[in-house]
Amino acid sequence: MNVRELESFNAFMTYGSVTKAAQAMNVSQPMVSRLLNNFEKSVGFALFIRKRNQLTATTEAQQFHGTVLRSLNAFREVETQARAIANDQLGAIRIAAQPIYVDTYLLDVVAKFKRAHPNVSVSVTDTGLEGMLDMLSTRECDLGIGITLDLQDPNVVITPLAQSRAVCLVPVDHRLAGFETIDIDLLRGEDFVELSIGSPLRTKIDYIFQIAGWPRKIAVEGRTIRTISRLVERNVGIAVSDPFAALLVDKDKVVARTLTPAIEWDVALFTASRELSAVEKSFLAFLRAELPNLRASGCIV
């Protein structure tokens, strides 16, 4: 049996005659008759009672019609999903990203992507760089967003999106708030709030201060940039931070200032070593489309 035979049987059962079934299918009556005969032979039991060139459905045909109708609906759903996938309208994307990007960059990207692809399922998980790499390796996520800091991993494809440069977050009434650019030596003696040891950005910042040759006084450590930003708002200390933090702080309480020497890194897309699906490529396009807005806000250079 084939789909056209199923359709002819459904049309006959729906409209009650070969003539009306042919009209509904926009084919000839002889064609419908042949399809019905072939279908009856393939199912192995009588579907019709034939009298004076008239067909009447048997009790078995009436019982079987429900099954045929469900099969046709399932087939039509397959066709619909195939067209949707071909048009990037169906699928699923699992994203793992460092918390600062979940809190800022990804919010607008996901919102705009969902408006364009309402039937695509999206899940977002915030995690550190190591957790993101683990999720990629175990296929718990499809895409990762994070900072590179010269990361090299043969199992991961890194696609740079933009470059960021560290800023110094200081309370608005702090002695350094009037500077447009803050040299690292001006930070001597200050209390710092920092990311926890082991964070890639914390490692990079520690290295820069080691080169400077003087120790920092760490007042508080936090797991996320959101945490350290909130602590700066409360005058617990200053922070050398990702510039995306400026999108999180209360601008009446905290200002972000350029730091010298520059501490730079790439914001990148992390993927497993495979070709991206059509939906994933579409999401990447939305990630790139948001970059001019981030550049205007000073988050990237």
Disulfide bonds with the S-S distance in Angstrom:
none
